[in-house]
Amino acid sequence: MISVVVGSPGSFKVEHSEGEPEYVYVKPLVRTRSQSDLLIATKSGQHVVLELISDGESADTTQPVDFLLEYNSPRSLVVAGSPVGDTVLASTVEPPSAPSGTHPSKALSAIDEEFEQQKSINAPDWKFWQGQQIKTSIGDIRQWNNQTAISYSVFNASDKPVEIVPPQIQITGLTSNKKKRGKKDKAGILADQLEVSDHRLSTTRLEPGGRADGVVVFDRPNFKQSTEKLFLQIAQADQVDKPVLVQLPFTPPIATNGR
């Protein structure tokens, strides 16, 4: 397991021990009704998001309730590759051996090619964010059929280690209420998370002066309203409620067949 992040640390206590890598312990801290999101990132690249709800003292029973939620990834005879690559079927037949003195090379998928290209950039154009410990840089933005791929880099500009969480894609728009007599319109902001179909991230822990490179692929909607904007969301593990939002063009400047 790589990291465990809770959205409301004042309402829930989350513990994880390296001695028991398969278990995460959650305990409510307040007696009032509370709710929070819990993000668990594993070494295998999987991410589990749980919604924590505590009824507090309003619960019907006064007895403590303990329960165990066991999560296992599905198993099958089909080995799924990258969503932007091909699917490989498991087989018991051994492939023919390569000629002596040669080493067979495996072709990189489209997302891995973008990932290697972003890592090879020596001097990215870093953008500083006020109040943040990290800087960001955006690389290629490509359209792959009905998907969009974003290459990016993150730099730790502080003198302390920083841990980042997997990227997210956010679309936001303005909403307004109808006018009431003698009152003005009140505008609000509505934000939605788009589905991330695949991503690569070189590391989640950045030492002082350290750098991480990544690629994120998501299903972009076919259209949007004029007030809506698209953002790449990058957050530190210790302040997921204050992410860096990098605005993205709705129409990617580069169009290629990523499959």
C-alpha positions as MATLAB code, in Angstrom:
seq = 'MISVVVGSPGSFKVEHSEGEPEYVYVKPLVRTRSQSDLLIATKSGQHVVLELISDGESADTTQPVDFLLEYNSPRSLVVAGSPVGDTVLASTVEPPSAPSGTHPSKALSAIDEEFEQQKSINAPDWKFWQGQQIKTSIGDIRQWNNQTAISYSVFNASDKPVEIVPPQIQITGLTSNKKKRGKKDKAGILADQLEVSDHRLSTTRLEPGGRADGVVVFDRPNFKQSTEKLFLQIAQADQVDKPVLVQLPFTPPIATNGR';
ca = [
       0.000    0.000    0.000;
       1.366    3.446   -0.978;
      -0.839    6.014    0.755;
      -4.068    6.477    2.700;
      -5.794    9.874    2.573;
      -8.989   10.938    4.402;
     -10.856   14.055    3.326;
     -11.941   15.088    6.864;
      -9.123   14.176    9.288;
     -10.917   16.009   12.081;
     -13.923   13.662   11.829;
     -12.256   10.291   11.186;
      -9.004    8.705   12.351;
      -7.312    6.471    9.766;
      -4.411    4.187   10.678;
      -2.241    1.923    8.529;
       0.690   -0.177    9.734;
       3.456   -1.596    7.526;
       3.295   -4.697    9.706;
      -0.253   -5.312    8.432;
      -0.071   -3.972    4.835;
      -3.483   -5.360    3.860;
      -5.494   -3.566    6.560;
      -6.660    0.024    7.099;
      -8.341    0.956   10.403;
     -10.979    3.719   10.480;
     -12.539    5.256   13.612;
     -14.952    8.233   13.973;
     -13.617   11.026   16.204;
     -16.754   13.137   16.769;
     -20.124   12.299   18.305;
     -22.097   14.234   15.698;
     -23.128   12.920   12.308;
     -20.155   13.190    9.900;
     -19.175   12.156    6.401;
     -15.874   11.962    4.480;
     -14.105   10.344    1.516;
     -11.244    7.864    2.013;
      -8.668    7.298   -0.765;
      -6.460    4.179   -0.645;
      -3.631    3.835   -3.186;
      -1.886    0.442   -3.533;
       1.555   -0.481   -4.864;
      -0.091   -2.345   -7.765;
      -1.487    0.956   -9.098;
      -5.088    0.413   -7.935;
      -7.050    3.171   -6.205;
     -10.034    2.559   -3.909;
     -12.335    5.428   -2.896;
     -14.700    4.813    0.043;
     -17.419    7.068    1.469;
     -17.338    7.104    5.285;
     -20.593    7.912    7.111;
     -21.014    8.063   10.890;
     -24.484    8.579   12.393;
     -22.928    9.747   15.678;
     -25.185    9.808   18.727;
     -28.278    9.746   16.502;
     -27.748    6.012   15.854;
     -30.458    3.659   17.205;
     -28.062    1.468   19.201;
     -25.668    2.509   21.948;
     -23.478   -0.568   21.481;
     -20.224   -0.194   19.462;
     -20.352   -1.642   15.947;
     -17.252   -3.109   14.298;
     -17.209   -4.465   10.760;
     -14.633   -5.611    8.215;
     -14.766   -4.619    4.546;
     -12.587   -6.942    2.448;
     -11.636   -5.723   -1.038;
     -10.198   -8.051   -3.697;
      -9.585   -7.286   -7.363;
     -11.436   -9.616   -9.771;
      -9.462  -12.533  -11.179;
      -9.872  -14.084  -14.614;
      -7.933  -15.829  -17.368;
      -7.825  -12.559  -19.297;
      -4.902  -10.284  -18.598;
      -6.110   -6.732  -19.247;
      -3.518   -4.357  -20.629;
      -3.622   -0.594  -20.743;
      -7.016    0.841  -21.832;
      -5.218    2.575  -24.684;
      -3.361   -0.609  -25.653;
      -4.385   -4.111  -26.723;
      -5.858   -6.926  -24.608;
      -3.681  -10.016  -24.197;
      -5.238  -13.450  -23.669;
      -3.532  -15.772  -21.212;
      -2.246  -18.979  -22.804;
      -0.420  -22.102  -21.640;
       1.475  -22.409  -24.912;
       5.021  -21.069  -24.673;
       5.986  -18.534  -27.353;
       8.760  -19.481  -29.769;
      12.201  -18.702  -28.400;
      14.169  -15.826  -29.878;
      17.310  -16.608  -31.898;
      20.483  -16.951  -29.877;
      22.165  -13.638  -29.127;
      19.029  -11.498  -29.619;
      16.575   -9.998  -27.108;
      12.904   -9.603  -28.149;
      11.607   -6.064  -27.571;
       8.056   -5.280  -26.536;
       6.381   -2.371  -28.281;
       5.287    0.391  -25.928;
       1.625    1.323  -25.711;
       0.548    4.840  -26.657;
       0.287    5.978  -23.039;
       3.708    4.525  -22.184;
       5.237    6.357  -25.153;
       3.780    9.631  -23.853;
       5.042    8.768  -20.370;
       8.615    8.136  -21.563;
       8.553   11.309  -23.657;
       7.488   13.448  -20.681;
      10.221   11.939  -18.486;
      12.829   12.791  -21.136;
      12.125   16.564  -20.952;
      15.136   18.043  -19.155;
      13.819   21.529  -18.375;
      10.012   21.766  -18.165;
       8.355   25.181  -18.050;
       7.409   25.224  -14.356;
       4.445   27.202  -13.029;
       4.514   28.416   -9.428;
       1.315   28.284   -7.323;
       0.969   30.698   -4.424;
       0.639   28.934   -1.082;
       1.680   25.550   -2.541;
       4.861   23.531   -2.074;
       4.781   22.182   -5.620;
       5.251   23.534   -9.127;
       3.599   22.036  -12.215;
       4.292   21.813  -15.935;
       1.965   20.642  -18.714;
       3.362   18.732  -21.702;
       1.484   17.365  -24.699;
      -2.315   17.438  -24.761;
      -3.569   14.866  -27.255;
      -6.936   13.636  -28.502;
      -7.095    9.862  -28.899;
     -10.364    9.063  -30.657;
     -12.938    9.897  -27.943;
     -10.337   10.275  -25.171;
      -7.898   12.990  -24.096;
      -4.339   12.376  -22.840;
      -2.495   14.946  -20.689;
       1.260   14.754  -19.988;
       2.462   16.660  -16.924;
       5.277   17.021  -14.379;
       5.322   18.009  -10.681;
       8.297   19.556   -8.836;
       8.804   19.830   -5.062;
       9.995   23.408   -4.530;
      10.022   23.142   -0.701;
      12.659   21.922    1.745;
      10.458   19.074    3.009;
       9.277   15.799    1.423;
       5.925   15.992   -0.365;
       3.497   13.192   -1.213;
       1.034   13.616   -4.078;
      -2.102   11.625   -4.876;
      -3.181   10.305   -8.306;
      -4.472   13.002  -10.683;
      -8.123   13.814  -11.284;
      -9.985   15.697  -14.006;
     -12.561   18.291  -12.977;
     -15.107   20.230  -15.007;
     -16.686   23.269  -13.374;
     -19.434   25.675  -14.372;
     -21.395   28.591  -12.988;
     -24.964   28.200  -11.753;
     -27.411   30.953  -10.877;
     -30.687   31.097   -8.977;
     -33.725   32.868  -10.341;
     -34.259   36.429   -9.206;
     -36.555   37.075   -6.310;
     -38.325   40.362   -5.847;
     -35.889   42.940   -4.445;
     -32.902   40.534   -4.582;
     -30.093   39.932   -7.062;
     -29.049   36.664   -8.661;
     -26.695   34.534   -6.595;
     -24.193   32.631   -8.696;
     -22.559   29.406   -7.541;
     -19.969   26.960   -8.861;
     -20.853   23.385   -9.778;
     -17.919   20.937  -10.094;
     -17.944   17.363  -11.398;
     -15.179   14.759  -11.619;
     -14.672   13.094  -15.010;
     -13.751    9.416  -15.217;
     -10.006    8.722  -15.509;
      -9.579    5.611  -17.668;
      -5.808    5.220  -17.177;
      -2.771    7.051  -15.837;
       0.968    6.781  -15.239;
       2.878    8.422  -12.365;
       6.613    7.929  -11.841;
       6.441    8.437   -8.050;
       4.080    9.715   -5.362;
       6.798   10.821   -2.907;
       8.917   13.822   -3.854;
      12.007   14.656   -1.850;
      13.090   18.345   -1.720;
      13.974   19.271   -5.316;
      12.422   16.011   -6.547;
      10.311   15.590   -9.679;
       7.441   13.330  -10.728;
       6.205   12.783  -14.296;
       2.817   11.479  -15.320;
       0.194   10.955  -17.995;
      -3.562   10.856  -17.426;
      -6.176    9.634  -19.926;
      -9.853   10.491  -19.499;
     -13.163   10.373  -21.371;
     -13.879   13.945  -22.360;
     -17.543   14.930  -22.939;
     -18.496   15.759  -26.511;
     -19.683   19.253  -25.599;
     -19.900   21.718  -22.720;
     -21.592   24.989  -21.770;
     -19.792   28.278  -22.320;
     -19.348   28.806  -18.552;
     -17.797   25.382  -17.968;
     -14.027   24.915  -17.708;
     -11.807   21.828  -17.714;
      -9.040   21.354  -15.100;
      -6.274   18.903  -14.251;
      -6.424   18.452  -10.462;
      -3.149   17.734   -8.625;
      -3.172   17.545   -4.836;
      -0.791   16.844   -1.980;
      -1.725   13.983    0.313;
      -1.785   16.252    3.370;
      -4.126   18.848    1.814;
      -6.427   17.183   -0.690;
      -8.981   19.901    0.027;
      -6.641   22.511   -1.529;
      -5.614   21.032   -4.900;
      -3.769   22.743   -7.732;
      -6.166   23.263  -10.649;
      -4.466   23.574  -14.049;
      -6.908   24.782  -16.708;
      -6.952   22.673  -19.879;
      -8.204   23.464  -23.383;
     -11.472   21.683  -24.104;
     -10.299   20.837  -27.634;
      -6.822   19.182  -27.554;
      -4.307   20.876  -29.884;
      -2.928   17.497  -31.052;
      -5.094   14.746  -32.574;
      -3.638   11.239  -32.981;
      -4.889    7.673  -32.926;
      -3.760    6.502  -29.515;
      -5.050    2.982  -29.995;
];
